Amino acid sequence: MDITDLSASALSVAIHERRISCREVMQAYLERIQWVNPRFNAIVNLQNPADLLQQADDRDVMLARGESMGWMHGMPQAIKDLSNTAGVRTTLGSPLMRDFVPATDSLMVRRMKAAGCIVIGKTNVPEFGLGSHTFNTVFGPTRNAFDPALSAGGSSGGAAVALAQRLLPVADGSDFMGSLRNPAAWNNVFGLRPSQGRVPMLPAQDVWISQLGTEGPMARNVQDLAQLLAIQAGFDPQAPLSIADDGQRFLGSLHMEATNVARARIGWLGDLGGHLPMEAGILEVCEQALQRLAGLGCRVEPAALGMEPSRIWEGWLVWRKLLVASRIAPFLLKADNRRHIKPEALWEHDQAQGVTGAQFMSASTTRTAFYLRMLALFERYDYLALPVAQVWPFDVDARWPQQINGVPMDTYHRWMEVVIYATFAGLPCISVPAGFNADGLPMGLQLIGRPQADFALLQLAHAYEQVAQDVLQRAPIQQAR
């Protein structure tokens, strides 16, 4: 087995037992990136290989002295290009940020570095992370691991493809509107949106209202996902709404007793009673995934949201427009910058102008009512399930799906409406690989957990993983330049 085929957990053990040197690991990953990445464009701004090998040598010297930095000691890690990396360009996929080099790391990057990872570059994103399709004018598009002619999803598209193509052992990402889940689904890996506040996002312009986006882990298996979450998670006083639990709680056994699996109740929300247009085959693939859980003894039954989805969407739009506009506004202080910003970002900004405080409070009231409705559903169910996307991966040269089954999409992100429910309620949600369509394209299933029940969600996903090996072992296309 090649080094790059090892799981991150197995790789960590091999490094610490000194069966594989950190230099050998770095060399293996750099060689694979050189061979594969030009076709898929998942990793961008790759750092100098000689410098990276020297850092790997330094990690080996530490091990020879009996010193380890942690689980990620010597692991190559490319950081999502929305998160600051000291001394390494952070572009946000925007030509306005093409040459920006942060002086300090984001909190998540500091935590991963403290655990021993070596930052080798960045993973590609859409401009400003907007839209579940990874393309920008700085680096170009990232291509789907299973069909390079198609979208990788986004905004953590580069991260998902790097994982699927064995360019990284694990990956970090972030999720505002499905950005850890959609690309995971479309590249047949796992993506976890943690509970709101589980992984604090710092630095931040605002730490009180901006409570929709979160960073989190992606991995090829649930054990690696939990290990990375343990490193990323934990309270920080600069993020006063962050969860106080120590991330070490995620290092416990993921094994769920058979009796507990059999007691698990899963509410299948499907297409919300026909509200969400879905391309053919998506519901069926997700229902097959649910049958795997039913085979373990889980009770799966149809569920109804119990609140008008259009009301939730309208409330969501107000929150999203205001929060996204606050990120775009600083770039528009210089009027000439408008021509360098993609239309979707300008739409978000311009739509937010004129929104009143009363309208925002009304949207917040809607969000509160929705959260309480989700709590009511969790009185009956332990988990809720939805597809991860409403369409299969689409043409990499398209900006976004204009319609689904003849239903026009009235915004550039309406085709991803299915992912807003976990986000709007601040609930933990994992995308697990569900299966493939006749064209060999992957889809994922969202499993949503109770408030702050991230570990229970990981346990259910781990149980699912054991009976979904036929899906998980399906390899992506292998293509070089």
Protein Blocks (a to p, Z undefined) as FASTA:
>chain_A
ZZklpcfklmmmmmmnopacfklmmmmmmmmmmmmmmmnomaghiacfklmmmmmmmmmm
mmmnopafbjknoiacdddfkbccehiacekopaklmmgccfbdcfklmmmmmnopacfb
dcdddehhiajadcdfknopaddfklmkbcebjjklmmmmmmmnopafbdcdddfeoplm
mmmmmnopacddddehklccdddfbfklmmmbccddddfbfklmmmmmmmmgccdfklmm
bcfbdfklmmpcfbdcfklmmmpccddekjnnolaccdehklmmmmmmmmmmmmnopacd
dddehiafklmmmmmmmmmmmmmmmmmmmmmmpmklmmmpcfklmmmmmmmgopafklmm
mmmmmmmmmmmmmmmmmmmpmbdcddfbfbdcddfkbmbdfbgehiacfbfklmmmmmmm
mmmnopacddddfbdcfkopacdddddddehilmmmmmmmmmmmmmmmmmmmpccddddZ
Z
